[in-house]
Amino acid sequence: MTVDAPPGWRLHTHETLASTQDEAIAAARAGDPGRLAVLAARQTAGRGRGGRAWVAPEGNLNLSVLLRPASPVPAPGRWALMAGLALHDALSRHTSGLTLKWPNDVLLHGAKLAGILIDTEVVAGAVAWIVIGMGANLRAAPHLPDREVAHLPPPAPPAQQVAAAVLRELEALFDASDAALRDAWLDRAHKLGTTMEVELPHRRVTGAFAGLTDTGELLLAGYETPISSGEVVTTAKQGLLF
């Protein structure tokens, strides 16, 4: 199946790559102007957040997008919110029951359906490029010992169709304000007041979900500092391990 990318985008498809993320980063470092999307049917060395391996059975989405931001110093959290919204809304055409989990996951009925990985390069204090990797379990979910996972109900949509939908969603979000992105993300996330435990670099903290800052930092009631980097590992309300 061939699906055209939206105007202004280039969608490069591959049968097999080591990593779509590494392919897009290599293109960035070689001077690619951006608005490049790299899609692979299979990855042999896919990677996720925190150095984890990303396992993707054939038929799932393996997509990385290269952008060169117009603003030299965009808020890093903005890109995570934008990517989460684009991936959530593209997948919502094929199922209900989706929610966003901070900072970078899409859940289906509480189980992980998709994830996001963001790499950037800063040169002389300015962001030179951003590569957003997105993986989604369209057809099958790998077994993971530390979390519940899910895939879309059949029939699974073709990965190229989902990739083109993600690019259209991203295009529609580029000019949104930080506050508009935050509010749209919150509309698709777990409810305010949900008790959650967050893994920080050197400790875990627990508190009630109190929203996000305009730049995508996590707010926990009872924890005075906005959290810019971490991982939500449990929610007491749902009793799920993410």
C-alpha positions in Angstrom: 0.0 0.0 0.0 1.3 3.4 -1.0 0.2 6.5 0.9 1.5 10.0 0.1 3.0 12.2 2.8 1.3 15.6 3.4 2.6 18.5 1.3 6.1 19.6 2.3 7.0 16.2 3.9 9.2 13.4 2.5 8.3 9.9 3.7 11.1 7.4 3.2 10.0 3.8 3.6 12.3 0.8 4.2 11.8 -2.9 4.6 14.5 -3.2 7.2 16.6 -0.7 9.2 18.7 -1.1 12.3 16.8 1.9 13.8 14.6 4.6 12.2 15.8 6.9 14.9 19.5 6.5 14.0 18.7 6.8 10.3 16.9 10.1 10.9 19.8 11.4 13.2 22.3 10.5 10.5 20.3 12.5 8.0 20.2 15.4 10.3 23.9 15.3 10.8 24.4 15.1 7.1 22.5 18.4 6.6 19.0 17.2 5.7 16.7 20.3 5.8 14.0 18.6 7.9 10.4 17.5 7.5 11.8 14.0 6.8 9.9 10.9 8.0 11.6 7.5 8.1 9.4 4.4 8.3 10.6 0.8 8.5 8.6 -2.4 8.3 11.2 -4.0 10.6 14.0 -2.8 13.0 16.9 -4.9 14.1 18.2 -2.5 16.8 15.2 -0.3 17.7 15.6 1.7 20.9 13.2 3.2 23.4 13.5 5.7 26.2 16.1 5.3 28.9 18.3 3.0 26.7 15.7 0.3 26.5 15.4 -1.9 23.4 12.3 -1.4 21.4 10.8 -4.7 20.3 8.4 -4.3 17.3 6.9 -7.4 15.6 6.4 -6.9 11.9 3.3 -4.9 11.0 3.8 -2.3 13.8 4.7 1.3 13.4 8.4 2.3 13.4 8.6 5.9 12.5 11.0 8.8 13.1 10.6 12.4 12.1 13.3 15.0 11.6 12.5 18.6 12.3 14.5 21.8 12.3 12.6 24.2 14.6 12.1 27.8 13.5 12.7 29.0 17.0 16.3 28.4 18.1 15.4 27.5 21.7 12.0 25.8 21.8 10.8 24.4 25.1 11.8 20.6 25.0 8.5 19.6 26.6 6.5 21.2 23.8 7.8 18.5 21.3 6.8 15.7 23.6 3.3 17.1 24.0 3.0 17.7 20.2 4.2 14.2 19.4 1.9 12.6 22.0 -1.1 14.4 20.6 -0.3 13.6 17.0 0.2 9.9 17.7 -2.8 9.6 20.0 -5.1 11.3 17.5 -3.8 9.2 14.5 -4.4 6.0 16.5 -7.8 7.1 17.8 -9.2 6.6 14.3 -8.8 2.9 14.8 -9.9 2.3 18.4 -11.4 4.0 21.5 -10.1 3.8 25.1 -6.8 5.7 24.5 -5.2 8.0 27.1 -1.9 9.8 27.2 0.6 9.1 30.0 3.3 11.6 30.8 5.8 12.1 29.3 5.7 9.9 26.2 3.3 7.0 26.1 -0.1 6.2 24.6 -2.2 3.7 26.6 -5.1 1.5 25.5 -7.3 0.7 28.4 -4.3 1.3 30.7 -1.8 -0.9 28.8 1.0 0.6 26.7 0.1 0.8 23.1 2.8 3.3 21.8 5.8 5.2 22.9 7.9 8.3 21.9 11.6 8.9 22.0 13.1 12.4 21.3 16.7 13.2 20.4 18.0 16.7 19.9 21.3 18.4 19.1 22.2 21.8 20.5 24.8 23.9 18.8 26.0 27.2 20.3 23.0 27.2 22.6 20.4 26.7 19.8 18.5 23.6 18.9 19.9 22.5 15.5 17.5 19.6 15.0 14.9 17.4 16.7 14.2 13.7 15.9 11.0 12.3 17.2 10.7 8.5 17.2 7.3 6.9 17.5 6.5 3.2 17.9 3.0 1.8 18.1 1.7 -1.8 18.4 -0.6 -1.8 15.4 -0.7 -5.6 14.8 0.9 -7.3 17.7 2.3 -6.5 21.2 5.7 -7.9 22.4 5.9 -9.6 25.8 7.4 -7.2 28.3 8.0 -8.5 31.9 7.7 -5.2 33.6 4.5 -3.7 32.1 1.2 -4.4 30.4 1.1 -3.9 26.7 -1.6 -3.9 24.1 -2.2 -3.7 20.3 -4.9 -2.3 18.2 -8.0 -4.5 17.6 -8.0 -6.2 14.2 -7.9 -5.5 11.4 -4.7 -3.5 11.9 -4.2 -0.5 9.7 -1.1 -0.4 7.5 1.8 1.3 9.1 2.3 3.7 6.2 -1.3 4.9 6.5 -0.8 5.6 10.2 2.5 7.3 9.5 0.8 9.7 7.0 -1.9 10.4 9.6 0.7 11.2 12.2 2.4 13.7 9.9 -0.9 15.4 9.1 -1.6 15.7 12.8 1.9 17.1 13.5 1.4 19.7 10.7 -1.8 20.9 12.3 -0.1 21.4 15.7 3.0 23.3 14.7 1.4 26.8 15.2 -0.5 26.0 18.4 0.5 27.9 21.5 2.1 26.1 24.4 -1.0 26.6 26.5 -3.2 25.1 23.7 -1.0 22.1 23.4 -1.0 21.6 27.2 -4.8 21.8 27.4 -5.3 19.4 24.4 -2.9 16.9 26.0 -4.7 17.1 29.4 -8.0 16.4 27.6 -6.6 13.1 26.5 -4.7 12.2 29.7 -5.5 10.5 33.0 -7.7 12.5 35.3 -6.5 15.3 37.6 -6.2 14.0 41.1 -4.9 10.6 40.1 -2.3 9.5 42.6 1.0 8.5 40.8 4.5 7.5 41.6 7.3 9.0 39.5 10.8 7.6 39.1 13.3 10.5 39.2 17.1 10.1 38.7 17.9 9.3 42.3 14.5 8.7 44.0 10.8 8.1 43.6 8.2 10.7 44.6 4.4 10.2 45.0 1.6 12.8 44.6 -1.7 13.6 43.0 -1.6 14.6 39.4 -2.1 18.4 39.3 -1.6 19.0 35.6 1.2 20.3 33.4 3.1 23.6 33.0 2.7 25.3 29.7 6.0 23.8 28.7 5.0 20.2 29.5 6.5 19.7 33.0 4.6 17.4 35.3 2.9 19.0 38.4 2.3 16.8 41.5 0.2 18.1 44.4 2.5 18.2 47.5 5.7 18.2 45.4 6.8 21.8 45.1 9.0 21.6 42.0 7.7 20.9 38.4 9.2 17.7 37.1 10.8 18.0 33.7 12.3 14.5 33.4 11.2 11.3 34.9 8.9 8.3 34.4 5.5 7.6 35.8 5.8 4.0 37.1 2.5 3.4 38.9 -0.8 5.0 39.5 -2.5 4.1 42.8 -6.0 4.7 41.3 -5.6 2.2 38.5 -3.1 -0.1 40.2 -1.2 -0.6 36.9 2.5 -0.9 36.4 3.6 1.1 33.4 
